[in-house]
């Protein structure tokens, strides 16, 4: 059975406090954690070493989580990386349409769930 220390989680969020908090929780649980502040930075990290899991914010500068997830799902190499959308905008006008597109187009694998930031 694989241990958390054998797994790398990529936390992608443009809010430093959220990014650092999620990274701290995951590190305390024993995971290796890499962080990125936007989708462009995340893609560069993914190209160097594919993570085992991605925590992804939807609304970010440069490249949104919405665009990054579409790009990941189109790639044979990256399409099966588990992704959890973590967003504060699931119910407002800023992110609701992007989230609904991901759910409707089945870009989100599995049950198509997301986690709302408080």
N, C-alpha and C positions, 0 to 999 in steps of 0.2 A: 504494500500500500504506500502510495506516495505521500510525503509529508509536505506541509505548507512551505517549508524552506526550499523545497524543490520547485516551487511555483513562483512565477513572476507575474505581478499585477501592474498594469499601466493605468495610472490615474490621470485623466485628462480633464482639466478644469481651469478656466481663466481667473477664477477667484483664488488667490493664494491661501486664504484662511481655510477654505473648503478643501482645496488640494492637500494642504498640510495635515488637516484633521483626518481625512480619509487615509492618507499615507501612514499616519501614526497608528491608527486603528489596525490597519492591515499588517504593519510591521510588528505590532504587539502580538498579533495572532501568528506571527512566524513567517509571513510571506516576504519575498523579495519585492520591493516596490520601486518603480520608476515613475517619474512624473513629467507631465507636459502641460504647458499653459495654453495651448491651442491645437487645432487639428493639423497644422503644418508641422509643428514640432513633434506631435505624436506620430505622424507618418514617417518622419526621419528616424525616430526611435524604432518603430516597427520594422523598417527596412534593415536596420542593423541587427536586431534580435526580436523575433516574434514573441510577444508575451503570451502567457497562458490564459489571461483574462484581462478585459478592459472595463474600467469604470469611466463613463463618457458623459460629459456635460453636453447639452444640445446647443446652447447659444454661446458662441465664442468668436473672437475676432479672427481674421485671416482665413480660417477654414472652420466652419461650424461642425458640431458633432453629427448633424444631419448629413452633411456632405461627406464627412469622413466615413460614416457607417455605410453609406451607399458605395463608396469607393472600396471599402474592405469587402463587402459582399459580392462585388463584381470580380474580385481577384481569387483565383483558384488557391493561391498560397495562403490567403488571409480570411477566406470566407467562413471558415469554421471556428474562428476565435470567438469565444463567448463574450458578449458585451451586455453590460447593464447601463441603461440610460439613467443618469442621476441629474435631475433638473428641477429648478424652481419655477419653471414656466409651463408645466403640463396643462394648466387650466386657463392660462391667460393668452391674450392675442399674440404675444411675442413667440411662444413656442407651441401652442396648441396645434396649429396647422402642420408644422414639421413633425411633431410626434404622431399625429393622426396619419400622415403620409407613411411613416415608418411602419406603423401597425397595419395599415391597409395594404401596403405593397409587400408585406411579409419580409421586409428587410431585417426585422428583428427576429432572430431565431428563437426556437422554443415557444413558450407561451406568450411571448411579446409583452413582457412586463417592463416596468420602469419604477424608479424610486423618486419620490418627490422630496426636494429639499424643504426644510421648514422655513 
